[in-house]
Every structure is written in structure tokens, then in C-alpha cells.
Amino acid sequence: MTDVVARRGYHGPSTDEAIDAIHNELDSLWDDASFVPDMDRMTFATAVIEAAANIVQHALPVAEKPVEIDVDISVRPARLVARVSAHNAREPFADDMQASMPDSEAESGRGLALIEALVTTVTFERQDGTNTWILTRET
């Protein structure tokens, strides 16, 4: 297995402030992984922020506990990986998991399609009230 060169993360309430904190973690990450090309940084960061924003905007709590967001980002010599999780969240509706672009008049619904266009692979896992998207970009 390839060694992790740099790693950053965030865990906290699923709020707009979480998006700012995740942006800051990504900015800090590149200080330790300066070898990652700018285009890979930009596209991967956009995908991670889009996934996190999707949780903040759309994840519904499974019970009384609020949804929490957890992001774990790692850099390997030829791969960027982010695990973006929604804890205490309901499972997304099947319609929410479709990766097609809506028509040009639609005001939302582009998130998953955008993410898939920006990374090499996107996978989804659901376990014990946690939804996790795993984003991978080969560099």
C-alpha cells in the first residue's frame, strides 16, 4: 500500500461554517503536498467542497441528534482520496444518487454529476446511520 504523504480532516456540526473549515483544511493540505499539480488540487478541492455542501444543504437527521459532517482527506504520491461522511443522517433517496445533469433552467441537482466529472471514482457506503462518499482522483 502506498504511504500517505499528507492528511487533513474535519469533524463537526453540519453547518455553513463547516464548509469554511474544510476549505481551510484543503488550503493547509497543499502546503504539505506541493507536488500535486494545480489542476488536480483545484478539481479535487471543488469535488470535496461540493460533497460537503451537499451534506450541509440536504442531509436529514435520522433521529433527534443533528447531522454531523466528517471529512478525511489524504494525499498519496499518485492519488488523492477524500471520505466525506454524514453521521446521524438518513439514507439519501435514490433520486438524490442520480448523476445526470438537469436541464439548463434547473436551479439545483448538478452536485453528483459535477463531483463525478471532477474525480476518477465516486463510491457510496451506508453503515450505522452514516452516509459516506469516497472521492478518488488519480494524479
Backbone as CSV, one residue per row, in Angstrom:
resi,resn,N_x,N_y,N_z,CA_x,CA_y,CA_z,C_x,C_y,C_z
1,MET,0.840,-1.180,0.000,0.000,0.000,0.000,0.889,1.249,0.000
2,THR,0.490,2.237,-0.746,1.251,3.464,-0.870,1.104,4.315,0.386
3,ASP,2.189,4.885,0.821,2.182,5.703,2.032,1.448,7.021,1.829
4,VAL,0.809,7.479,2.896,0.148,8.771,2.897,1.208,9.843,3.103
5,VAL,1.223,10.826,2.208,2.191,11.923,2.265,1.667,13.055,3.148
6,ALA,0.367,13.306,3.056,-0.255,14.384,3.832,-1.695,14.000,4.119
7,ARG,-2.206,14.498,5.254,-3.585,14.184,5.630,-4.158,15.372,6.402
8,ARG,-5.427,15.645,6.155,-6.158,16.650,6.906,-7.574,16.130,7.125
9,GLY,-8.265,16.748,8.077,-9.627,16.326,8.337,-10.421,17.374,9.062
10,TYR,-11.698,17.106,9.149,-12.617,17.983,9.860,-13.755,17.117,10.387
11,HIS,-14.222,17.414,11.598,-15.420,16.781,12.143,-16.157,17.820,12.967
12,GLY,-17.447,17.956,12.693,-18.242,18.908,13.456,-19.665,18.966,12.953
13,PRO,-20.426,19.931,13.459,-21.821,20.080,13.040,-21.914,20.354,11.537
14,SER,-22.977,19.874,10.936,-23.208,20.080,9.504,-23.815,21.470,9.310
15,THR,-22.943,22.480,9.243,-23.362,23.878,9.120,-22.542,24.558,8.031
16,ASP,-22.944,25.760,7.679,-22.188,26.531,6.693,-20.748,26.777,7.152
17,GLU,-20.541,26.915,8.465,-19.196,27.137,8.991,-18.287,25.939,8.707
18,ALA,-18.875,24.749,8.619,-18.088,23.551,8.304,-17.448,23.673,6.925
19,ILE,-18.152,24.265,5.989,-17.610,24.415,4.633,-16.367,25.298,4.660
20,ASP,-16.416,26.394,5.401,-15.244,27.269,5.539,-14.079,26.517,6.175
21,ALA,-14.366,25.740,7.202,-13.314,24.983,7.887,-12.695,23.942,6.953
22,ILE,-13.506,23.292,6.140,-12.989,22.297,5.192,-12.137,22.981,4.126
23,HIS,-12.569,24.145,3.652,-11.737,24.935,2.721,-10.360,25.193,3.336
24,ASN,-10.347,25.602,4.599,-9.079,25.892,5.280,-8.203,24.649,5.387
25,GLU,-8.816,23.510,5.677,-8.051,22.257,5.750,-7.443,21.909,4.396
26,LEU,-8.207,22.095,3.333,-7.682,21.825,1.991,-6.524,22.766,1.664
27,ASP,-6.666,24.046,1.973,-5.582,25.009,1.726,-4.319,24.592,2.474
28,SER,-4.466,24.164,3.706,-3.333,23.721,4.517,-2.714,22.438,3.981
29,LEU,-3.549,21.565,3.453,-3.080,20.289,2.912,-2.038,20.488,1.823
30,TRP,-2.271,21.451,0.950,-1.360,21.649,-0.191,0.009,22.141,0.255
31,ASP,0.114,22.723,1.449,1.426,23.109,1.974,2.312,21.883,2.167
32,ASP,1.709,20.762,2.549,2.457,19.522,2.761,2.526,18.647,1.516
33,ALA,1.802,19.021,0.485,1.765,18.220,-0.744,1.926,19.127,-1.955
34,SER,2.979,19.914,-1.944,3.191,20.910,-3.002,3.430,20.279,-4.373
35,PHE,3.729,18.987,-4.418,3.978,18.301,-5.688,2.688,18.050,-6.478
36,VAL,1.527,18.192,-5.846,0.268,17.950,-6.539,0.024,19.096,-7.526
37,PRO,-0.176,18.775,-8.801,-0.401,19.827,-9.806,-1.621,20.690,-9.480
38,ASP,-1.543,21.960,-9.862,-2.614,22.916,-9.564,-3.977,22.449,-10.074
39,MET,-4.032,21.882,-11.273,-5.316,21.439,-11.821,-5.914,20.327,-10.964
40,ASP,-5.089,19.402,-10.485,-5.582,18.335,-9.613,-6.055,18.897,-8.276
41,ARG,-5.325,19.862,-7.744,-5.737,20.500,-6.492,-7.109,21.138,-6.642
42,MET,-7.260,21.924,-7.701,-8.488,22.678,-7.907,-9.683,21.749,-8.127
43,THR,-9.541,20.766,-8.988,-10.680,19.903,-9.286,-11.044,19.032,-8.089
44,PHE,-10.040,18.507,-7.394,-10.305,17.668,-6.222,-10.948,18.493,-5.112
45,ALA,-10.404,19.667,-4.840,-10.966,20.532,-3.795,-12.413,20.897,-4.117
46,THR,-12.702,21.190,-5.365,-14.071,21.518,-5.762,-15.004,20.340,-5.500
47,ALA,-14.560,19.130,-5.824,-15.380,17.937,-5.593,-15.627,17.722,-4.101
48,VAL,-14.596,17.889,-3.294,-14.734,17.698,-1.844,-15.706,18.733,-1.268
49,ILE,-15.550,19.977,-1.648,-16.436,21.034,-1.141,-17.866,20.811,-1.617
50,GLU,-18.038,20.374,-2.840,-19.383,20.094,-3.356,-20.047,18.972,-2.564
51,ALA,-19.297,17.916,-2.263,-19.847,16.804,-1.473,-20.216,17.277,-0.065
52,ALA,-19.343,18.053,0.539,-19.620,18.569,1.891,-20.822,19.514,1.875
53,ALA,-20.891,20.376,0.891,-22.019,21.313,0.786,-23.329,20.564,0.579
54,ASN,-23.271,19.464,-0.151,-24.464,18.651,-0.358,-24.980,18.116,0.974
55,ILE,-24.072,17.691,1.833,-24.466,17.212,3.161,-25.074,18.346,3.976
56,VAL,-24.390,19.487,3.993,-24.885,20.630,4.768,-26.281,21.045,4.301
57,GLN,-26.506,21.043,3.007,-27.776,21.520,2.460,-28.896,20.483,2.506
58,HIS,-28.554,19.196,2.351,-29.605,18.210,2.112,-29.721,17.069,3.111
59,ALA,-28.695,16.793,3.908,-28.760,15.642,4.817,-29.775,15.899,5.929
60,LEU,-30.623,14.913,6.151,-31.647,14.999,7.197,-31.266,14.074,8.341
61,PRO,-31.500,14.518,9.586,-31.134,13.673,10.724,-32.007,12.420,10.788
62,VAL,-31.414,11.346,11.284,-32.129,10.083,11.416,-32.954,10.056,12.710
63,ALA,-32.606,10.867,13.672,-33.316,10.937,14.953,-33.158,12.354,15.505
64,GLU,-33.171,12.483,16.837,-33.068,13.810,17.457,-31.670,14.421,17.312
65,LYS,-30.661,13.561,17.229,-29.296,14.080,17.126,-29.105,14.776,15.785
66,PRO,-28.421,15.913,15.766,-28.199,16.615,14.496,-27.183,15.878,13.621
67,VAL,-27.231,16.173,12.350,-26.268,15.604,11.408,-24.906,16.231,11.676
68,GLU,-23.878,15.402,11.666,-22.502,15.872,11.777,-21.767,15.496,10.498
69,ILE,-20.808,16.312,10.135,-20.021,16.062,8.933,-18.596,15.694,9.332
70,ASP,-18.041,14.752,8.612,-16.680,14.293,8.864,-15.984,14.188,7.512
71,VAL,-14.831,14.813,7.394,-14.071,14.769,6.146,-12.649,14.332,6.475
72,ASP,-12.196,13.300,5.797,-10.827,12.803,5.938,-10.203,12.830,4.550
73,ILE,-9.165,13.635,4.394,-8.525,13.827,3.091,-7.080,13.367,3.186
74,SER,-6.678,12.520,2.239,-5.291,12.060,2.242,-4.688,12.208,0.853
75,VAL,-3.390,12.469,0.856,-2.616,12.590,-0.380,-1.589,11.480,-0.384
76,ARG,-1.574,10.749,-1.467,-0.560,9.722,-1.718,0.210,10.164,-2.961
77,PRO,1.336,9.563,-3.257,2.127,10.043,-4.394,1.365,10.167,-5.718
78,ALA,0.395,9.314,-5.990,-0.324,9.380,-7.265,-1.841,9.364,-7.085
79,ARG,-2.319,9.677,-5.877,-3.754,9.581,-5.626,-4.179,10.520,-4.504
80,LEU,-5.307,11.170,-4.731,-5.960,11.998,-3.719,-7.239,11.278,-3.313
81,VAL,-7.492,11.162,-2.014,-8.677,10.455,-1.528,-9.360,11.290,-0.450
82,ALA,-10.678,11.401,-0.557,-11.470,12.064,0.484,-12.636,11.165,0.854
83,ARG,-12.820,11.007,2.151,-14.002,10.330,2.690,-14.850,11.425,3.320
84,VAL,-16.012,11.670,2.742,-16.901,12.734,3.198,-18.147,12.053,3.774
85,SER,-18.325,12.180,5.084,-19.376,11.428,5.770,-20.399,12.330,6.444
86,ALA,-21.641,11.842,6.455,-22.735,12.470,7.185,-23.148,11.493,8.281
87,HIS,-22.823,11.827,9.529,-23.185,10.987,10.675,-24.582,11.365,11.167
88,ASN,-25.307,10.382,11.691,-26.671,10.585,12.192,-27.610,11.052,11.090
89,ALA,-27.374,10.587,9.864,-28.145,11.059,8.706,-29.011,9.943,8.128
90,ARG,-30.142,10.349,7.591,-30.985,9.412,6.862,-30.282,8.999,5.573
91,GLU,-30.639,7.851,5.069,-30.112,7.408,3.782,-30.687,8.309,2.694
92,PRO,-29.855,8.718,1.732,-30.381,9.569,0.650,-31.427,8.813,-0.171
93,PHE,-32.353,9.560,-0.730,-33.323,8.965,-1.636,-32.602,8.520,-2.896
94,ALA,-33.112,7.509,-3.557,-32.488,7.012,-4.792,-32.350,8.135,-5.822
95,ASP,-33.340,9.034,-5.870,-33.271,10.153,-6.827,-32.088,11.069,-6.537
96,ASP,-31.681,11.166,-5.249,-30.558,12.011,-4.862,-29.230,11.435,-5.332
97,MET,-29.216,10.164,-5.706,-27.982,9.483,-6.075,-27.787,9.430,-7.590
98,GLN,-28.664,10.072,-8.354,-28.547,10.084,-9.804,-27.532,11.144,-10.217
99,ALA,-26.669,10.781,-11.159,-25.583,11.679,-11.551,-25.806,12.327,-12.903
100,SER,-27.037,12.607,-13.247,-27.293,13.254,-14.530,-27.439,14.757,-14.335
101,MET,-27.044,15.484,-15.348,-27.178,16.935,-15.298,-28.627,17.314,-15.605
102,PRO,-29.210,18.194,-14.785,-30.561,18.660,-15.083,-30.527,19.637,-16.261
103,ASP,-31.706,20.022,-16.728,-31.721,20.967,-17.842,-31.189,22.322,-17.395
104,SER,-30.940,23.185,-18.338,-30.282,24.466,-18.051,-31.130,25.400,-17.191
105,GLU,-32.429,25.174,-17.097,-33.309,26.010,-16.285,-33.332,25.599,-14.817
106,ALA,-32.863,24.398,-14.498,-32.910,23.897,-13.119,-31.978,24.702,-12.218
107,GLU,-32.404,24.916,-10.964,-31.610,25.689,-10.023,-30.740,24.828,-9.129
108,SER,-30.920,23.504,-9.171,-30.109,22.601,-8.367,-30.055,21.246,-9.056
109,GLY,-29.359,20.295,-8.421,-29.330,18.946,-8.953,-28.095,18.589,-9.743
110,ARG,-27.100,19.461,-9.740,-25.886,19.201,-10.508,-24.755,18.599,-9.677
111,GLY,-24.916,18.542,-8.368,-23.832,18.186,-7.456,-23.136,16.881,-7.755
112,LEU,-23.872,15.780,-7.796,-23.243,14.482,-8.004,-22.614,14.387,-9.387
113,ALA,-23.279,14.919,-10.397,-22.709,14.897,-11.753,-21.415,15.702,-11.800
114,LEU,-21.388,16.840,-11.130,-20.177,17.662,-11.073,-19.054,16.907,-10.372
115,ILE,-19.369,16.308,-9.233,-18.362,15.543,-8.492,-17.787,14.433,-9.369
116,GLU,-18.658,13.687,-10.025,-18.198,12.582,-10.868,-17.333,13.064,-12.024
117,ALA,-17.593,14.270,-12.516,-16.785,14.818,-13.605,-15.400,15.255,-13.128
118,LEU,-15.262,15.544,-11.841,-14.018,16.102,-11.315,-13.057,15.076,-10.733
119,VAL,-13.545,13.883,-10.406,-12.690,12.877,-9.789,-12.675,11.604,-10.633
120,THR,-11.777,10.695,-10.283,-11.656,9.439,-11.018,-12.766,8.472,-10.642
121,THR,-13.035,8.345,-9.337,-14.109,7.462,-8.879,-14.868,8.092,-7.721
122,VAL,-16.152,7.741,-7.629,-17.007,8.118,-6.512,-17.712,6.848,-6.069
123,THR,-17.610,6.536,-4.786,-18.362,5.405,-4.250,-19.151,5.879,-3.042
124,PHE,-20.208,5.149,-2.726,-21.089,5.495,-1.615,-21.208,4.288,-0.706
125,GLU,-21.133,4.531,0.602,-21.335,3.491,1.611,-22.329,3.999,2.638
126,ARG,-23.131,3.072,3.160,-24.046,3.413,4.247,-23.852,2.384,5.342
127,GLN,-23.543,2.863,6.560,-23.340,1.945,7.676,-23.685,2.656,8.980
128,ASP,-24.551,2.041,9.777,-24.893,2.528,11.117,-25.264,4.010,11.147
129,GLY,-26.162,4.431,10.284,-26.609,5.819,10.290,-25.618,6.807,9.727
130,THR,-24.620,6.310,9.001,-23.617,7.194,8.398,-23.569,6.965,6.894
131,ASN,-23.690,8.057,6.150,-23.537,8.035,4.698,-22.140,8.533,4.376
132,THR,-21.392,7.774,3.580,-20.027,8.180,3.239,-19.812,8.125,1.735
133,TRP,-19.329,9.230,1.216,-18.909,9.303,-0.179,-17.395,9.248,-0.193
134,ILE,-16.841,8.381,-1.011,-15.391,8.256,-1.146,-15.027,8.774,-2.536
135,LEU,-14.257,9.857,-2.546,-13.844,10.503,-3.788,-12.365,10.213,-4.012
136,THR,-12.028,9.749,-5.189,-10.627,9.446,-5.509,-10.263,10.135,-6.818
137,ARG,-9.116,10.770,-6.823,-8.593,11.372,-8.051,-7.168,10.910,-8.240
138,GLU,-6.931,10.236,-9.350,-5.577,9.809,-9.699,-4.842,11.046,-10.245
139,THR,-3.579,11.225,-9.834,-2.816,12.388,-10.283,-1.701,11.975,-11.219
